[in-house]
Amino acid sequence: MNDKSLVFDRAQLRRQRRRAAAGFAAHDFLYRELAWRLLDRLADIRQGFPLAVDLSPRPGMLEAIRRGIDPRLGGIEAMVGGAEGAAGLRLACDEEALPFRAGSLDLVLSCMGLHWVNDLPGALVQIRDALRPDGLFLAVLLGGETLTELRQCLMEAELAEASGASPRVSPMVGLRDAAGLLQRASFALPVADAETLTVTYPDAMALMRDLRGMGEGNALVARARRPLGRRVLARASALYAARFAGSDGRIAATFQAIFMTGWSPAANQQQPARRGSGEVSLTEFFAKKR
């Protein structure tokens, strides 16, 4: 990929994650909640997955939660952490350059990692290629409605107090785009849906400290290298409190979780009906209902 087309500074992202690692347990609530929800969806699938890979940035979390619920969840026999930091079997790799042989995996999971990928269509194609026929891809990533309040307040405050505004909150994929990307990557039976989590904080500064503690700070290539000044932060905090605080004085922060599900094509899968093959006229059906 041409460097001019890069949105995310992956080296900066790795630095942020390393800095956050020691204190991550104090800020892991969002990862943990979305990991639970991801595994709950996996539990609904009555199929065995002998070999699974977890491409999450915190790869030990899914395995720990899964074993806490039921070690057989999803019929997984072996689970590999696809990044550094996983307990047991692990493999250090990058979502943008996966090392897996074509048709070698039964299940690929990803929790809170893919919204930082520069070439998401390419990553999805790599994942689909790595799956055996009828293998499953199941992921959750942050969507485009995430942190809309913070994005708005930071931009307005920086325009008012500085010489211009710099991007401070990452662009993220929308729900409709996520569904289209699964189809573009040739997944069978693609499904994308969203859930919204609203988290409250004492103030905007507490929210930003939490984001740093998660390793989810600003890693945009186009980010300003200068830190936000006190006047900008003060104005942004005041705007946030005025517009998004509840009756208890706590501010609300929106996190949109987009869940993506797709299967590697296989001959025995359910297929959509051929276009024009319907035997019932909808016009006649609704006419009879009147």
C-alpha positions in Angstrom: 0.0 0.0 0.0 1.3 3.5 -0.9 2.4 5.3 2.3 0.3 8.3 1.2 -2.9 6.3 1.6 -2.1 5.2 5.1 -4.6 6.3 7.7 -3.1 4.7 10.8 0.4 4.8 12.2 0.8 1.2 13.2 4.2 1.8 14.8 2.6 4.4 17.1 -0.3 2.1 17.8 2.2 -0.6 19.0 3.9 1.9 21.2 0.6 2.9 22.7 -0.4 -0.7 23.4 3.0 -1.4 25.0 2.7 1.6 27.3 -0.8 0.6 28.3 0.0 -3.0 28.9 1.1 -2.8 32.5 -2.1 -1.0 33.7 -4.5 -2.4 31.1 -6.4 -4.4 33.7 -7.7 -1.2 35.2 -9.1 -0.1 31.8 -10.2 -3.3 30.2 -14.0 -3.1 30.8 -14.8 -2.4 27.1 -12.6 -5.2 25.8 -14.0 -7.6 28.3 -17.6 -6.7 27.6 -17.2 -7.0 23.9 -15.2 -10.3 24.3 -18.2 -11.7 26.3 -20.6 -10.6 23.6 -18.4 -12.1 20.8 -18.2 -15.4 22.6 -21.9 -15.4 23.3 -22.5 -15.4 19.5 -20.0 -18.2 19.1 -21.9 -20.3 21.6 -24.9 -20.2 19.4 -23.1 -22.0 16.6 -23.3 -25.8 17.0 -20.3 -26.7 15.0 -16.8 -27.9 15.9 -13.7 -25.8 15.2 -10.6 -27.8 15.8 -8.2 -25.0 15.2 -9.0 -21.4 16.0 -6.9 -18.2 15.9 -7.5 -15.1 18.0 -6.3 -12.0 16.2 -7.2 -9.6 19.0 -4.7 -7.1 20.3 -5.2 -8.7 23.8 -5.2 -12.3 22.6 -5.2 -13.9 26.1 -8.6 -12.4 27.0 -10.9 -14.4 24.7 -9.2 -17.6 25.8 -9.4 -16.8 29.5 -13.1 -15.8 29.2 -13.9 -18.9 27.1 -12.4 -21.2 29.6 -14.1 -19.4 32.4 -17.5 -20.1 30.7 -16.9 -23.5 29.2 -13.6 -24.7 27.7 -15.5 -26.5 25.0 -17.3 -23.3 23.9 -17.7 -23.4 20.1 -16.2 -26.9 19.9 -12.6 -25.4 19.9 -9.9 -28.0 20.4 -6.9 -25.6 20.0 -6.8 -21.8 20.2 -3.8 -19.8 19.1 -3.2 -16.2 20.2 -2.3 -14.4 17.0 -0.2 -11.7 18.8 2.3 -11.3 21.6 1.0 -11.5 25.1 -1.2 -14.6 24.8 -1.0 -17.5 27.2 0.0 -20.9 25.8 0.4 -21.3 22.1 1.0 -17.9 20.4 2.2 -16.4 17.2 3.3 -12.8 16.8 1.8 -11.4 13.6 0.1 -8.4 12.0 -3.5 -8.3 10.8 -2.3 -6.6 7.6 0.2 -9.5 6.8 -1.2 -12.8 8.1 1.2 -15.7 8.0 -1.4 -18.5 7.8 -1.4 -21.1 5.0 -4.5 -21.1 2.8 -7.2 -23.3 4.0 -5.5 -24.1 7.3 -7.9 -22.6 10.0 -11.4 -23.5 11.1 -12.1 -20.3 13.0 -10.7 -16.8 13.1 -11.8 -14.4 15.9 -11.0 -10.8 16.4 -12.0 -8.5 19.3 -11.2 -4.8 19.1 -8.4 -4.9 16.6 -9.6 -4.5 13.0 -10.7 -0.8 13.4 -6.9 0.0 13.3 -6.2 -1.8 10.1 -5.2 0.4 7.1 -6.3 -2.1 4.4 -9.4 -3.7 6.0 -10.6 -5.2 2.6 -7.2 -6.8 2.2 -7.1 -8.2 5.7 -10.6 -9.7 5.3 -9.5 -11.4 2.1 -6.5 -12.8 3.9 -8.7 -14.1 6.7 -11.1 -15.7 4.2 -8.2 -17.4 2.3 -6.8 -18.8 5.6 -10.1 -20.5 6.4 -11.0 -24.1 5.4 -14.2 -24.5 3.5 -17.1 -23.8 5.9 -14.7 -22.1 8.3 -16.0 -19.1 10.4 -14.8 -15.6 10.8 -16.3 -13.7 13.8 -15.1 -10.2 14.8 -16.1 -7.1 16.7 -14.6 -3.7 16.0 -15.5 -0.1 16.9 -17.8 1.5 14.4 -18.3 5.0 13.0 -20.6 6.3 15.8 -18.0 5.7 18.4 -16.9 8.8 20.5 -19.1 11.2 18.4 -19.4 13.4 21.4 -15.6 13.7 22.0 -14.9 14.2 18.3 -17.3 17.1 18.1 -16.1 18.8 21.3 -12.4 18.5 20.6 -12.8 19.8 17.0 -14.9 22.8 18.1 -12.5 23.6 21.0 -9.4 23.4 18.9 -10.9 25.6 16.2 -11.7 28.2 18.9 -8.5 28.1 20.9 -5.8 27.1 18.4 -4.8 28.0 14.8 -6.8 25.1 13.4 -8.1 21.6 14.1 -6.2 18.4 13.8 -7.9 14.9 13.6 -8.0 13.6 17.2 -10.5 10.7 16.9 -10.0 7.9 14.3 -12.4 7.4 11.4 -14.1 4.1 11.7 -16.1 1.8 9.4 -19.9 2.2 9.3 -22.4 -0.7 9.6 -23.4 -0.6 6.0 -19.7 -0.5 4.9 -18.9 -3.5 7.1 -21.6 -5.6 5.4 -20.3 -4.6 2.0 -16.7 -5.5 2.9 -17.7 -9.0 3.9 -19.3 -9.5 0.5 -16.4 -7.9 -1.3 -14.1 -10.4 0.5 -16.3 -13.3 -0.9 -17.5 -14.5 2.5 -20.6 -16.7 2.4 -23.6 -15.8 4.5 -22.2 -12.5 5.5 -23.8 -10.6 8.4 -22.9 -7.3 10.0 -24.9 -5.8 12.9 -24.2 -3.2 15.6 -24.8 -2.7 19.3 -24.3 0.6 21.1 -22.8 0.9 24.5 -23.1 4.2 26.5 -20.5 4.6 29.2 -20.5 7.5 31.7 -17.5 9.3 33.2 -17.1 12.1 35.7 -15.7 14.4 33.0 -14.0 14.4 29.6 -10.5 14.1 31.1 -11.5 10.8 32.7 -12.7 9.5 29.4 -9.4 10.5 27.7 -7.4 8.9 30.5 -9.4 5.7 30.0 -8.8 5.7 26.2 -5.0 6.0 26.9 -5.2 3.2 29.4 -6.8 0.9 26.8 -4.1 1.8 24.3 -6.8 3.4 22.1 -5.3 6.9 21.9 -4.7 8.9 18.7 -2.6 6.9 16.2 -3.5 8.7 13.0 -0.8 9.4 10.5 -2.2 12.9 10.1 -2.4 13.6 13.8 -0.8 16.8 15.1 2.5 16.1 16.9 1.8 18.9 19.4 -0.2 17.9 22.5 -3.5 19.6 23.1 -3.0 22.7 25.1 -4.7 23.4 28.5 -7.1 26.0 27.0 -8.2 23.5 24.3 -8.7 20.8 26.9 -10.6 23.1 29.2 -12.9 24.3 26.5 -13.5 20.8 25.2 -14.3 19.6 28.8 -16.7 22.5 29.3 -18.5 21.9 26.0 -18.8 18.2 26.7 -20.3 18.8 30.2 -22.7 21.4 28.8 -24.0 19.2 26.0 -23.7 15.6 27.1 -23.9 15.5 30.9 -26.8 13.8 32.7 -28.7 14.9 35.7 -26.0 13.4 37.9 -23.4 15.5 36.2 -21.6 12.6 34.5 -20.9 12.8 30.8 -21.9 10.1 28.3 -19.6 8.5 25.8 -20.9 6.4 22.9 -19.1 3.2 21.7 -20.6 1.5 18.7 -19.6 -2.2 18.4 -19.9 -3.7 14.9 -20.1 -7.5 14.8 -19.0 -9.2 11.6 -19.8 -12.8 10.7 -18.8 -14.6 7.6 -18.2 -18.2 6.4 -15.6 -19.5 4.0 -17.6 -20.8 1.0 -18.4 -24.5 0.9 -20.6 -26.7 -1.3 -22.8 -27.9 1.6 -23.8 -24.5 2.8 -27.3 -23.1 2.6 -27.6 -21.1 -0.6 -29.9 -18.1 -1.4 -32.8 -18.9 -3.7 -32.2 -18.2 -7.4 -33.5 -14.8 -8.5 -37.0 -15.2 -10.0 -37.5 -18.7 -8.6 -40.3 -17.7 -6.3 -43.7 -19.5 -6.8 -45.9 -17.1 -4.9 -46.9 -13.7 -6.3 -46.5 -11.0 -3.6 -49.0 -8.9 -5.4 -51.7 -11.6 -5.1 -50.6 -12.4 -1.5 -51.1 -8.8 -0.3 -54.3 -8.4 -2.4 -55.8 -11.4 -0.4 -54.8 -9.8 2.9 -57.0 -6.7 2.3 
